[in-house]
Amino acid sequence: GKVDRAKLSARVVQDPVAIKQLEQIVHPMLGASRQKFFADAEAAGAPIVVLDIPLLFETGGEKRVDAVVVVTTSPELQRERVLARGTMDAAKLEAIIAKQMPDAEKRKRADFIVDTSHGLDPVRARTRDILAEVVKMPQRRA
């Protein structure tokens, strides 16, 4: 009754055809869920919604949002943090990173950048500043 994410990931991570098949199944469900999330937020009077979208630029998703925040850190710290979770090995991490736009390019294309290299307190402060600014921005999504 549940998806074994580890098995699924192992099956598709090195297989572009399998990844495309998986995306064709998952993306419509994610789109419907996102639309419901937007409708619920609007009905509740939320001034802003925040989405966490892997591969945002790679899928053209930046056209569907009003602002893009890129969360970044050094490659070394990113690797250390991901591998410390115990849910991924180095080979899988490298395969995933290889499919992503380089961090430097994402930062160039972002409206805002959050550097997580220096702990949570600066991240929290930066996030508050970004939210205060984004709520005042004009809508630009397509």
Secondary structure, 3 states (H helix, E strand, C coil): CCCCHHHHHHHHCCCHHHHHHHHHHHHHHHHHHHHHHHHHHHHCCCCCCCCCCCCCCCCCHHHHCCCCEEEECCHHHHHHHHHHCCCCCHHHHHHHHHHCCCHHHHHHHCCEEEECCCCHHHHHHHHHHHHHHHCCCCCCCC
